[in-house]
Each structure stands twice: as C-alpha cells, then as structure tokens.
Amino acid sequence: MLVSVPVAPVLAAASGWSGSTAISPVGHPDPTRGSQLNDVAVNASGLTLAAWDQYRYDIGGSATIGVAVQTAGRWGAPLTISDNTGFSMRPKVAVGADGTMAVSWTYQDPATATNPLQKIQVAVRPAGSQNWTRYELASAPVGGVAITPPVPVAIDKDGNVTATWTLWDGARHVVQAGTLRKNSTSWDKAVLSGPTDDGLYLSLAVNADGDAAVAYSLSPYTSYVTGTGVEYVYRSRSSSVWSAPVRISETMLSSQGYITDPQVALDTAGLATVVYMGYGLEATRQDASGVWTSPASIIGSTILGASFLSPDLAVDARGNAVVAVSIFDPTPGVDRASVWVSRGSLDRTWSQAERLTDPTVPVDAYATRVAISPNGNPALVGWIDHYHGVAQVSKLTGSLWGKATTIGKSTAFSSFQEVLALDAGSDTDPLKTQAQARAIWKSAKSGTQIYVSGYSQ
C-alpha cells in the first residue's frame, strides 16, 4: 500500500544547505531539447567533483564534457575534459577517500567521419595531482541497434578506479569492466556478461574496501521470446576475478512487460541491494550469508497508466537503504508526478512506501535522486519540481522525512529536461557526525548553466 505523508510548504534554502551557485559558463541548450546529463560526487573531506554535458551547434554540432572541482570550500574554474570535436556525452563521476577523482563518458564520432566509432573514455586525476590523464577503454562501430548507456565509475579508499560499460559487438551488447590500480597506467579488463547475454541498463557499486558489483538487465530486443531479468556479477576485495553472472530477479515474459533499470549498492561487508523496474519498483537483498531475498515490489501504484520515472538507490556502510521514484499520475485533472520513497532496514525488510510531495498542491516532481553518507546521516531525497521550477531536497530525521527545502531554481518547461545529481560523503564510522552533501542541477531559461548547493553538518 502507498501512504501519503503531509509535507509542509516550500521553504527557502535552510537546514545546512547553502544558497545555489553557478559553477559552469552559460552554454548552448541541447538542440534536441532533451536532458543534458550531469553528475556529482563528494568525499568525507568535502572534495567535490561535478561534470556535465556541453553542447555546441554553431560550428556544425558537437558535445563536450565540462568539469569543476571544489576544494576547501572553493570551486575552481570549470574546464573541458574531453575532446572538442565529436560528441562526448553522459558523464559519470567518482571521488575516492584519498582524493583520487575520475570522470567517465561515452564518445561518438560525427556521422560524417569515415567508419565512425563510439568509444568508452575515462579521465583520472590521482590523489595529490592536478593533472588529468585520459584513457580509452573500448570502442565499437556506430550503427545497427547499438545502445551505449552511461559508464558508471567508482573508487575505493585506496584510489583504485573501476568502470563498467556495455558495447554492441554486432550481435549483442557485451557488459565489460576495467580497473585502474593505484599508481598504474594500464587497466585490467574483463567481460562480465554471459556468452549469450545482451546486457543493457547496467549499474556499478564499489565499497570503500574494494568489493565491487555490477547489475544489468537483459535487452528486451533479443530476449523477446525468453523474457528479461536482472543479472548480478561480483568481485571481492581480495580478488581481481569477477564471478559468473547470476539471475537475481524473476524472469518477465514480453507478454507481461520488461524488467529494466537495475540499481546496485554494497554495504561495507560486500552484501548487495538491487532494485529494478518490474512489477512496480522491486528489490532483492543479500542476507548475512549472501543468500538473496525473494524479489518483492516495494513501491507500486494502483493508478491506471501510471509511469515510474528515475528510480534511484543508496545504501550506507551498514546496509541501511533508501529508494525513491517519481510516479506520474495521468488521471484527467491531475497530470503530475509525485515522489515516493521506501527504506530498507538491516533485517532486509522494507518500509511501507511514503509520498514525500503533497498531492493536494500543484507539485510536479521529476529527477528523483537519493543519497546516504557512509555513516548513515544524512539520508536525502532530492527532486526537481517542474511546476514551480525549483530543486528540492528532503532529509530523514529519525524515521520522519523533513520539509521540502528549496535549494535553487531550475528548468521548468518540460519534464524530460529535468536533471538532478545528489551525493553525500562521510567517514564510515556511524559514531562520527561530520558529513557533506552536494546537489547539482541544470537551469536552461536562457542557454544552459549548472548550479550547485552544498550541505554540511
């Protein structure tokens, strides 16, 4: 059952959140009027890395990746980290406890190029360095039914960088991973998907000690007869070898729908939580012995034609979990989306789904994101209120979600343009209260600019 939780009216930035600050130059909007993606990561000391898409179409068209770094409370000048030609898109970022930073993205040659390629690229800045080194991890021809999603990247406490991606090999999308060990200049690479798997919509998790996990769903295009599901692959902190993929969800036949959008997170013991879209938003978790719980729907809807958008998952070091999703209600006279959330406890059970936005007022909420610091506090849910054109965040205090805090203005002319990134960092010790959080989002009233707000406690 879904439960509606009353939320107070919108407030000005407060409760530890700073005012919003622009960290990028004013750029061109995406000419297709789609979302320009962004990402942010912060560690316990407040070192923050932000990245975003940058479009140009006055010189024939191109896309680049912009980045900015915050150190000791100050944002440095933004820089372009990718090539200035072709199309570099869909950035993901990570910051390690030691200060190592990484940015990943997908690149595609212009269509006019001879034998155009799509490429997986990552830039790494080691701890203590001011220099970025760019790597090309894989490439494949452009064309056919190739789909190249974002490239998740993560860093453990020792500065080892792991990235995962999927590329079309002419017959299927092959899920792969690469790890750059600290002080190395070469990547250890591995194929993760099974020999017949066509893997899409992948997610990566790496905990502080270096345990790593990848979840991916099977493509509905090649699994039309056999059905779709979620596969899970794991690498322990003491090994460089990935396990064989294991099916952890039910198998959904095409006559019923598709399983998509898996998200994976690891606690400090290396135990996983995975959520995915199936019969509503579903979840499965590993218990203390590593056995998976039966897949269960944790956020559903009885509204005919309801759409689930931007599901997200976060887990703290002990295994407390938060998931959120935006659910659009197409009922005539409603036609707006609300934020729903559920919490996973240490016994692997889930709380009853709660609505964080007030259904009695015109709030139209998209781009749901969640973040939990490793010590468990703060736990945050953020979203973009399309109706009012603002970015908002709710904080968990005890077992109650707080008032919606407005942290800045955002785009407000179509829901699919709303993009928000949210992260929280702290020591893993639950007795230590110091923590940092950062949120970044796009405003495109005139041109495009990236804004940030910070939280500390």
C-alpha distance (Angstrom), angle and dihedral (degrees) to the residues before:
residue distance angle dihedral
M1 . . .
L2 3.81 . .
V3 3.79 117.0 .
S4 3.79 124.4 -156.8
V5 3.81 114.6 -139.4
P6 3.84 118.0 -159.9
V7 3.79 111.9 -119.4
A8 3.80 123.5 -164.4
P9 3.83 121.4 -118.9
V10 3.78 120.5 -77.3
L11 3.81 115.1 -72.5
A12 3.76 133.3 -157.8
A13 3.80 115.7 -102.4
A14 3.80 106.9 -66.1
S15 3.80 142.7 126.4
G16 3.78 93.8 77.0
W17 3.82 98.2 -41.3
S18 3.79 117.8 127.0
G19 3.77 124.4 -137.7
S20 3.80 115.0 -88.4
T21 3.81 119.5 -88.3
A22 3.81 129.7 -166.8
I23 3.82 110.4 -124.2
S24 3.80 100.3 174.9
P25 3.79 133.9 58.0
V26 3.80 117.4 -105.8
G27 3.80 105.3 -85.9
H28 3.78 139.1 -179.5
P29 3.80 118.8 -78.3
D30 3.77 118.7 -117.2
P31 3.84 103.7 -83.4
T32 3.81 90.0 -139.5
R33 3.84 87.8 56.3
G34 3.78 89.7 -124.4
S35 3.78 129.9 134.8
Q36 3.78 118.0 -66.1
L37 3.77 102.0 -145.5
N38 3.79 126.1 -134.9
D39 3.81 139.2 175.0
V40 3.80 138.9 -165.9
A41 3.82 136.7 -165.6
V42 3.82 131.8 -176.0
N43 3.82 132.4 -175.6
A44 3.81 131.1 -150.8
S45 3.81 93.5 -85.5
G46 3.81 92.8 52.9
L47 3.81 96.5 -105.5
T48 3.81 101.9 153.5
L49 3.80 133.3 -168.5
A50 3.81 123.0 -167.7
A51 3.82 128.8 -177.9
W52 3.79 135.1 180.0
D53 3.82 144.5 173.3
Q54 3.82 116.9 -94.7
Y55 3.82 119.2 -162.2
R56 3.79 129.2 -161.8
Y57 3.77 124.2 -179.3
D58 3.79 102.2 160.6
I59 3.82 90.8 85.1
G60 3.79 99.4 46.1
G61 3.79 96.6 -70.7
S62 3.79 134.5 -65.9
A63 3.78 141.2 157.6
T64 3.80 128.5 -143.6
I65 3.80 137.9 179.5
G66 3.81 118.6 -110.7
V67 3.81 122.2 -162.2
A68 3.78 138.3 -174.9
V69 3.82 131.1 -173.0
Q70 3.79 127.9 -150.1
T71 3.81 116.0 -153.8
A72 3.81 125.4 174.7
G73 3.79 90.2 -7.4
R74 3.82 96.3 -52.6
W75 3.79 127.3 107.5
G76 3.78 116.0 -137.5
A77 3.78 123.8 -139.4
P78 3.81 112.7 -74.3
L79 3.79 118.2 -108.4
T80 3.80 137.9 -170.8
I81 3.78 108.9 -115.3
S82 3.83 100.3 -178.4
D83 3.79 133.6 62.7
N84 3.80 115.5 -71.7
T85 3.81 93.4 -131.6
G86 3.77 129.6 64.1
F87 3.78 123.2 18.9
S88 3.83 120.8 -56.0
M89 3.80 109.8 179.2
R90 3.81 148.2 156.2
P91 3.83 102.1 41.3
K92 3.80 123.9 -158.3
V93 3.81 124.3 -172.6
A94 3.81 141.0 -163.7
V95 3.81 136.2 -174.1
G96 3.80 122.2 -161.6
A97 3.79 126.8 -144.8
D98 3.82 88.9 -111.6
G99 3.82 92.5 53.5
T100 3.80 99.5 -98.9
M101 3.82 110.6 145.7
A102 3.81 132.8 -163.6
V103 3.81 136.7 -174.7
S104 3.81 122.6 -168.1
W105 3.78 130.9 -171.5
T106 3.79 144.3 158.0
Y107 3.81 120.1 -108.4
Q108 3.80 130.0 -159.9
D109 3.78 128.6 -172.2
P110 3.82 116.8 -126.4
A111 3.80 113.1 -88.5
T112 3.81 88.6 -116.4
A113 3.82 91.9 62.5
T114 3.78 120.3 105.7
N115 3.81 107.6 -102.5
P116 3.83 94.5 -8.7
L117 3.80 117.3 -144.6
Q118 3.76 136.4 -157.7
K119 3.80 113.7 -141.2
I120 3.79 140.7 -166.6
Q121 3.80 110.2 -133.3
V122 3.82 133.3 -178.4
A123 3.81 130.8 -177.5
V124 3.82 119.0 -157.8
R125 3.80 130.5 -166.3
P126 3.84 110.3 -167.1
A127 3.79 120.6 -139.5
G128 3.79 111.4 -81.7
S129 3.81 93.5 18.4
Q130 3.80 131.1 106.1
N131 3.82 93.5 -161.0
W132 3.79 127.7 94.8
T133 3.81 121.3 -146.7
R134 3.79 117.0 -158.3
Y135 3.80 122.7 -147.3
E136 3.80 132.8 -171.3
L137 3.80 107.9 -145.3
A138 3.81 101.8 179.8
S139 3.80 143.9 -14.8
A140 3.79 139.1 -163.6
P141 3.83 137.3 176.5
V142 3.80 118.0 -82.1
G143 3.77 116.2 -118.1
G144 3.76 143.9 49.7
V145 3.79 114.1 70.2
A146 3.80 94.1 -36.9
I147 3.80 114.8 151.8
T148 3.80 117.3 -173.0
P149 3.82 112.2 -168.6
P150 3.83 124.4 -170.2
V151 3.83 118.5 -65.4
P152 3.84 110.8 -119.0
V153 3.81 113.9 -144.5
A154 3.83 131.5 -171.7
I155 3.82 139.0 175.8
D156 3.81 129.5 -150.5
K157 3.82 125.1 -143.4
D158 3.82 92.3 -90.3
G159 3.81 94.1 56.6
N160 3.82 98.4 -103.6
V161 3.83 110.1 148.9
T162 3.81 123.2 -146.5
A163 3.81 126.4 -173.2
T164 3.78 131.2 177.0
W165 3.80 131.7 -163.5
T166 3.78 145.1 160.3
L167 3.82 126.6 -130.6
W168 3.80 132.7 -178.0
D169 3.82 112.0 -113.6
G170 3.81 95.7 -171.8
A171 3.79 94.9 -86.6
R172 3.82 106.8 39.0
H173 3.78 144.7 -3.7
V174 3.81 107.3 -93.1
V175 3.82 116.6 -150.9
Q176 3.80 111.6 -140.2
A177 3.81 138.9 172.2
G178 3.77 136.4 -158.4
T179 3.81 131.9 -165.4
L180 3.79 126.1 -160.1
R181 3.80 108.4 -159.6
K182 3.79 118.6 -144.9
N183 3.84 111.9 -83.0
S184 3.82 91.1 10.8
T185 3.80 127.1 116.8
S186 3.81 97.8 -161.7
W187 3.80 129.9 71.9
D188 3.81 125.5 -129.0
K189 3.82 104.5 -137.1
A190 3.80 133.0 -164.7
V191 3.80 139.7 175.3
L192 3.80 108.5 -123.1
S193 3.81 105.4 179.9
G194 3.79 123.8 83.3
P195 3.82 120.4 -98.9
T196 3.82 93.0 -98.6
D197 3.81 99.4 31.2
D198 3.80 119.9 117.2
G199 3.80 98.2 -159.0
L200 3.80 125.8 -160.7
Y201 3.82 139.8 159.3
L202 3.79 96.0 33.6
S203 3.81 129.1 -174.6
L204 3.83 131.0 -162.5
A205 3.81 131.8 -154.7
V206 3.82 128.0 -177.5
N207 3.81 121.4 176.8
A208 3.80 124.8 -148.2
D209 3.81 93.9 -92.7
G210 3.81 94.3 51.5
D211 3.80 105.3 -99.0
A212 3.80 106.7 146.0
A213 3.81 134.5 -163.2
V214 3.79 135.8 -178.7
A215 3.80 127.1 -165.2
Y216 3.79 122.2 -170.5
S217 3.78 136.1 169.2
L218 3.78 126.6 -132.0
S219 3.78 117.0 -106.6
P220 3.80 112.0 -103.6
Y221 3.80 89.0 -146.2
T222 3.81 95.1 67.9
S223 3.82 95.9 25.8
Y224 3.78 96.2 56.4
V225 3.81 93.2 120.9
T226 3.81 100.9 32.5
G227 3.80 97.2 39.7
T228 3.80 134.3 -127.4
G229 3.80 133.1 -81.1
V230 3.80 144.3 150.6
E231 3.82 123.0 -85.9
Y232 3.83 122.9 -158.8
V233 3.81 127.9 -154.2
Y234 3.83 126.1 -176.0
R235 3.81 139.8 -167.2
S236 3.79 120.0 -171.0
R237 3.80 123.4 -137.3
S238 3.81 90.0 -111.6
S239 3.81 96.3 53.3
S240 3.79 140.6 56.1
V241 3.82 92.0 -154.8
W242 3.80 121.7 98.2
S243 3.80 120.4 -141.7
A244 3.79 123.3 -117.1
P245 3.83 113.1 -91.4
V246 3.81 116.6 -88.1
R247 3.82 125.5 -160.4
I248 3.81 106.8 -123.3
S249 3.81 101.2 168.5
E250 3.75 133.4 59.4
T251 3.82 116.1 -91.4
M252 3.80 112.0 -109.3
L253 3.79 117.7 -155.7
S254 3.79 118.5 -137.8
S255 3.79 89.9 -115.6
Q256 3.82 87.3 66.9
G257 3.81 101.2 36.0
Y258 3.79 139.6 -93.8
I259 3.80 136.2 -66.8
T260 3.81 110.2 -132.1
D261 3.81 146.5 152.7
P262 3.82 103.3 41.7
Q263 3.81 117.8 -169.4
V264 3.81 122.5 -164.9
A265 3.81 132.1 -166.4
L266 3.83 133.1 175.8
D267 3.79 131.5 -149.0
T268 3.80 122.8 -144.7
A269 3.81 91.3 -87.9
G270 3.80 91.0 57.9
L271 3.82 93.8 -109.3
A272 3.79 114.9 144.4
T273 3.78 138.1 -134.9
V274 3.81 117.6 -164.9
V275 3.80 128.1 -173.9
Y276 3.80 127.0 -177.2
M277 3.78 142.9 164.5
G278 3.79 111.8 -95.6
Y279 3.80 122.1 112.0
G280 3.78 89.6 4.8
L281 3.80 115.6 -49.2
E282 3.81 106.1 -25.5
A283 3.80 132.9 -169.9
T284 3.79 141.6 -164.8
R285 3.82 127.0 -176.4
Q286 3.79 138.2 -171.4
D287 3.79 117.8 -117.7
A288 3.81 124.1 -142.2
S289 3.81 91.2 -77.7
G290 3.82 93.1 49.1
V291 3.81 95.7 -105.8
W292 3.82 114.9 142.7
T293 3.78 120.4 -122.1
S294 3.80 117.2 -127.7
P295 3.83 111.5 -86.7
A296 3.79 110.0 -97.3
S297 3.80 135.2 -176.5
I298 3.82 106.4 -116.2
I299 3.82 100.1 172.7
G300 3.79 119.5 29.0
S301 3.78 139.5 153.9
T302 3.79 135.5 -138.6
I303 3.82 91.9 -161.3
L304 3.80 112.5 114.5
G305 3.80 110.1 -117.9
A306 3.83 95.4 7.9
S307 3.81 114.2 162.7
F308 3.82 124.1 -144.4
L309 3.82 112.8 -145.3
S310 3.83 135.8 -174.5
P311 3.82 102.2 -6.7
D312 3.82 113.2 -165.7
L313 3.82 137.8 -174.8
A314 3.80 136.4 -161.7
V315 3.82 131.7 177.1
D316 3.81 130.3 -170.0
A317 3.81 125.3 -137.2
R318 3.80 93.4 -88.5
G319 3.80 95.2 47.8
N320 3.81 104.1 -98.8
A321 3.81 106.3 147.7
V322 3.80 138.0 -159.5
V323 3.81 125.6 -168.7
A324 3.78 128.0 -177.0
V325 3.78 135.7 -178.6
S326 3.79 137.0 177.6
I327 3.83 113.1 -124.9
F328 3.80 117.9 -161.8
D329 3.80 116.1 -148.2
P330 3.85 110.3 -153.0
T331 3.81 93.9 -172.3
P332 3.85 109.4 135.5
G333 3.76 108.2 -99.3
V334 3.81 92.6 23.6
D335 3.83 107.7 58.8
R336 3.81 97.0 154.9
A337 3.78 141.3 102.8
S338 3.80 131.0 -113.6
V339 3.80 132.2 -160.6
W340 3.81 117.0 -115.1
V341 3.79 126.2 -173.2
S342 3.82 140.2 -175.2
R343 3.82 130.6 -173.4
G344 3.78 126.4 -141.8
S345 3.81 116.4 -147.1
L346 3.80 131.3 -151.6
D347 3.83 91.1 -95.6
R348 3.83 87.7 62.2
T349 3.82 94.4 -111.6
W350 3.82 124.2 127.1
S351 3.77 130.8 -131.9
Q352 3.78 122.7 -120.8
A353 3.80 110.5 -84.2
E354 3.82 114.0 -95.8
R355 3.79 130.5 -161.1
L356 3.82 111.4 -131.8
T357 3.80 97.4 -172.1
D358 3.79 122.6 68.2
P359 3.83 111.6 -109.4
T360 3.81 91.8 -159.1
V361 3.82 94.4 66.0
P362 3.83 129.3 56.8
V363 3.81 100.4 -95.5
D364 3.83 114.5 147.2
A365 3.81 105.9 -170.9
Y366 3.81 127.1 -167.3
A367 3.82 140.2 153.7
T368 3.82 94.4 50.2
R369 3.81 113.6 -163.9
V370 3.80 132.6 176.6
A371 3.79 132.4 -160.3
I372 3.81 134.9 -179.9
S373 3.78 124.1 -177.3
P374 3.83 114.2 -128.5
N375 3.82 91.0 -107.0
G376 3.81 89.7 54.8
N377 3.80 99.3 -112.3
P378 2.96 124.2 120.5
A379 3.78 106.2 35.2
L380 3.80 109.9 -178.4
V381 3.79 141.1 -177.0
G382 3.81 118.7 -164.4
W383 3.79 134.8 -175.9
I384 3.81 144.4 161.9
D385 3.81 115.4 -108.7
H386 3.79 100.3 -145.0
Y387 3.80 93.8 -170.5
H388 3.82 94.5 58.4
G389 3.81 97.3 26.8
V390 3.82 95.8 -124.8
A391 3.81 139.3 125.8
Q392 3.81 113.7 -126.9
V393 3.80 138.4 -174.0
S394 3.81 133.3 -165.3
K395 3.84 121.3 -159.1
L396 3.79 126.1 -150.3
T397 3.81 114.1 -126.4
G398 3.77 112.4 -177.4
S399 3.78 102.5 -42.5
L400 3.81 96.9 -29.9
W401 3.79 129.3 90.1
G402 3.79 112.9 -132.8
K403 3.77 133.4 -129.8
A404 3.78 117.3 -65.8
T405 3.80 106.8 -95.2
T406 3.79 115.8 -155.0
I407 3.80 108.6 -139.4
G408 3.82 99.1 177.2
K409 3.78 149.6 -34.0
S410 3.79 122.3 -74.5
T411 3.79 143.8 177.0
A412 3.78 116.0 -59.3
F413 3.77 111.0 178.2
S414 3.80 104.7 90.0
S415 3.77 132.1 7.4
F416 3.81 96.0 -130.9
Q417 3.80 89.8 62.7
E418 3.79 94.7 60.8
V419 3.83 112.1 109.1
L420 3.80 128.2 170.3
A421 3.82 132.6 172.1
L422 3.82 122.7 -162.8
D423 3.82 133.3 -180.0
A424 3.81 138.9 165.5
G425 3.81 130.0 -159.6
S426 3.80 135.4 -168.9
D427 3.77 143.9 134.6
T428 3.81 112.0 -68.3
D429 3.83 91.3 -121.5
P430 3.84 107.9 104.3
L431 3.84 89.8 -152.3
K432 3.81 91.5 64.0
T433 3.79 112.2 84.9
Q434 3.81 101.5 -168.7
A435 3.81 111.4 110.0
Q436 3.78 140.9 153.9
A437 3.80 132.3 -149.7
R438 3.80 132.9 -175.5
A439 3.81 133.2 -168.9
I440 3.81 125.9 -169.8
W441 3.78 129.7 -176.1
K442 3.78 142.7 164.1
S443 3.79 129.2 -103.8
A444 3.79 116.2 -166.5
K445 3.79 105.4 172.7
S446 3.81 88.8 124.8
G447 3.75 114.2 2.1
T448 3.78 117.2 -28.8
Q449 3.79 128.9 -70.3
I450 3.81 133.6 171.2
Y451 3.81 118.6 -130.6
V452 3.81 129.9 -166.8
S453 3.79 137.2 -163.1
G454 3.79 124.8 -171.0
Y455 3.80 133.7 -150.5
S456 3.80 128.2 -162.5
Q457 3.79 136.1 173.4
